[in-house]
Amino acid sequence: MNLAEHYDAMREAAVSQLLTTGAEPDPLLFSGQDARRGITLLARPPAPVTAAIGRVLADFQLIAPEHYYYPAADIHLTILSIISCYPGFQLTNIDSAAY
């Protein structure tokens, strides 16, 4: 698989969808009823890197305050979504040794 071609195709599909049907926000985004769970491998950058990212985000926030900006404590890199989030996920539903 050519990764650049794969990401280009994903981008083209997303732009096409946005232009034709628009975007639909996740209905559970601000709901206290979101029971979706999953497992993700993530990495947190070292404190100096997080601080530098925080400074850049603070500058962005001055320009576009209506956007959401991660608090420094939440800054992370998603390495791999192992099990995508879905309602009712329980560790007992999977063979954890296989993961």
Secondary structure, DSSP 8 states (H G I E B T S, - for coil): --HHHHHHHHHHHHHHHHHHH-----TTTT-TT--EEEEEEEE---HHHHHHHHHHHHHHHHH-TTS----GGG--EEEEEEEEEEET--GGGS-GGG-
